[in-house]
């Protein structure tokens, strides 16, 4: 595999690649749920709609004989175990606080749109016909749509610059926190002291948009239609830039570099160049290796120093609270961190890793880490053997794991659930076939050496 093949999508012609053929029932539901994401966003129902659709697909496609004939890999079972640990610790926490129906309902909703949703997305391809081309095409149209939405938001920016978030009518009927259901158009935000336009598109938080854009970019590399691929990559990059998510800006090149590094000759060349550049900078600037790491981090934090300071404070307070219940955690969020004056923010609001420790303790954190490792490891061997989709999935997971340090996965997974369906399709193909036959099959969709 060379660098050109990695970015070239599928070798199929544009004319042939434009046709998906007949879609199965599950493919139709998934396709239109992804393509019509702007509609669900405008209606304010996406945080409940996506779990409902995906869990319904999982339930309706379940057959015991399928589970026996095509058992899940350990990576998928690990996410099921994590969802059970989450439910268990949440119930323990609710019991300690005193039973309240609203608290229980909130816990069930969180359960359905976080780790159990990840499990459902990974499992659906094992019980239903779902092709990688269908998911890729839907994500390509979604990413292309980013350009249209951003263009509209930039035109309306002079009018909406000081506008309060809009709460859609249907969102008013949902008995939950309205913050994640509002429509927030583009605003001005300070970056290195310079006010610039910033948007969050269809999600409630900029880091979520940043991670979603990275995921969409990597998925859309496999779109066989050349023109659509170019527009979708442009849309993904535009969303990434407008998010101002610093961790995601670092995550995309890192993901691409790691994906490309499975080429052994390229790895050797990059390692030599990186070592040479580090040595040169250390010599010329008179800096140690620690200085070379610390200096960029200072610049990284100074881009939005206020935000970085607030995040650090909340993470520190979250870890301090975790130490009071180290083994099983608190189950549900019970405390807040004082930022300034009358402004407070709930503990576990930033960083998945500190949030898992706080909510589920050492037990939950151990299961969570095992889930991350098993999922990543599943793609490693096929990636080494030349499976391009597994290489992209591996790099994308690394980017996601980096982004988890910004926002809890249990909160943001519902906004890029299609990524886990995409992973599930690849896992199924690799799991069911021998490495060589799996590679041959997936090469039709951009996996050729």
Secondary structure as the mmCIF struct_conf table of DSSP 4:
data_model
#
loop_
_struct_conf.conf_type_id
_struct_conf.id
_struct_conf.beg_label_comp_id
_struct_conf.beg_label_asym_id
_struct_conf.beg_label_seq_id
_struct_conf.end_label_comp_id
_struct_conf.end_label_asym_id
_struct_conf.end_label_seq_id
HELX_RH_AL_P HELX_RH_AL_P1 UNK A 3 UNK A 7
BEND BEND1 UNK A 8 UNK A 8
BEND BEND2 UNK A 11 UNK A 12
HELX_RH_AL_P HELX_RH_AL_P2 UNK A 14 UNK A 17
TURN_TY1_P TURN_TY1_P1 UNK A 18 UNK A 18
BEND BEND3 UNK A 22 UNK A 22
HELX_LH_PP_P HELX_LH_PP_P1 UNK A 23 UNK A 24
HELX_RH_AL_P HELX_RH_AL_P3 UNK A 25 UNK A 35
TURN_TY1_P TURN_TY1_P2 UNK A 36 UNK A 36
HELX_RH_AL_P HELX_RH_AL_P4 UNK A 37 UNK A 43
TURN_TY1_P TURN_TY1_P3 UNK A 44 UNK A 44
HELX_RH_AL_P HELX_RH_AL_P5 UNK A 46 UNK A 61
HELX_RH_AL_P HELX_RH_AL_P6 UNK A 64 UNK A 69
BEND BEND4 UNK A 70 UNK A 70
HELX_LH_PP_P HELX_LH_PP_P2 UNK A 71 UNK A 73
HELX_RH_AL_P HELX_RH_AL_P7 UNK A 74 UNK A 97
HELX_RH_AL_P HELX_RH_AL_P8 UNK A 101 UNK A 112
TURN_TY1_P TURN_TY1_P4 UNK A 113 UNK A 114
HELX_RH_AL_P HELX_RH_AL_P9 UNK A 115 UNK A 127
BEND BEND5 UNK A 128 UNK A 128
HELX_RH_AL_P HELX_RH_AL_P10 UNK A 132 UNK A 160
TURN_TY1_P TURN_TY1_P5 UNK A 161 UNK A 162
HELX_LH_PP_P HELX_LH_PP_P3 UNK A 163 UNK A 165
STRN STRN1 UNK A 166 UNK A 167
TURN_TY1_P TURN_TY1_P6 UNK A 169 UNK A 169
HELX_RH_3T_P HELX_RH_3T_P1 UNK A 170 UNK A 173
BEND BEND6 UNK A 174 UNK A 174
BEND BEND7 UNK A 176 UNK A 176
HELX_RH_3T_P HELX_RH_3T_P2 UNK A 178 UNK A 181
STRN STRN2 UNK A 182 UNK A 183
STRN STRN3 UNK A 187 UNK A 191
TURN_TY1_P TURN_TY1_P7 UNK A 192 UNK A 193
STRN STRN4 UNK A 194 UNK A 198
TURN_TY1_P TURN_TY1_P8 UNK A 201 UNK A 202
BEND BEND8 UNK A 203 UNK A 205
HELX_RH_AL_P HELX_RH_AL_P11 UNK A 206 UNK A 220
TURN_TY1_P TURN_TY1_P9 UNK A 221 UNK A 222
BEND BEND9 UNK A 224 UNK A 224
HELX_RH_AL_P HELX_RH_AL_P12 UNK A 226 UNK A 243
TURN_TY1_P TURN_TY1_P10 UNK A 244 UNK A 244
HELX_RH_AL_P HELX_RH_AL_P13 UNK A 246 UNK A 260
TURN_TY1_P TURN_TY1_P11 UNK A 261 UNK A 262
BEND BEND10 UNK A 263 UNK A 263
HELX_RH_AL_P HELX_RH_AL_P14 UNK A 264 UNK A 285
TURN_TY1_P TURN_TY1_P12 UNK A 286 UNK A 286
HELX_RH_AL_P HELX_RH_AL_P15 UNK A 289 UNK A 302
TURN_TY1_P TURN_TY1_P13 UNK A 303 UNK A 304
HELX_RH_AL_P HELX_RH_AL_P16 UNK A 305 UNK A 322
HELX_RH_3T_P HELX_RH_3T_P3 UNK A 323 UNK A 325
TURN_TY1_P TURN_TY1_P14 UNK A 326 UNK A 328
BEND BEND11 UNK A 331 UNK A 332
STRN STRN5 UNK A 336 UNK A 340
TURN_TY1_P TURN_TY1_P15 UNK A 341 UNK A 342
STRN STRN6 UNK A 343 UNK A 346
TURN_TY1_P TURN_TY1_P16 UNK A 347 UNK A 348
BEND BEND12 UNK A 350 UNK A 350
HELX_RH_AL_P HELX_RH_AL_P17 UNK A 352 UNK A 384
TURN_TY1_P TURN_TY1_P17 UNK A 385 UNK A 386
HELX_RH_AL_P HELX_RH_AL_P18 UNK A 388 UNK A 403
TURN_TY1_P TURN_TY1_P18 UNK A 404 UNK A 406
BEND BEND13 UNK A 407 UNK A 407
HELX_RH_AL_P HELX_RH_AL_P19 UNK A 409 UNK A 412
HELX_RH_3T_P HELX_RH_3T_P4 UNK A 413 UNK A 416
HELX_RH_AL_P HELX_RH_AL_P20 UNK A 417 UNK A 432
BEND BEND14 UNK A 433 UNK A 433
HELX_RH_AL_P HELX_RH_AL_P21 UNK A 435 UNK A 442
HELX_RH_3T_P HELX_RH_3T_P5 UNK A 443 UNK A 445
TURN_TY1_P TURN_TY1_P19 UNK A 446 UNK A 447
#
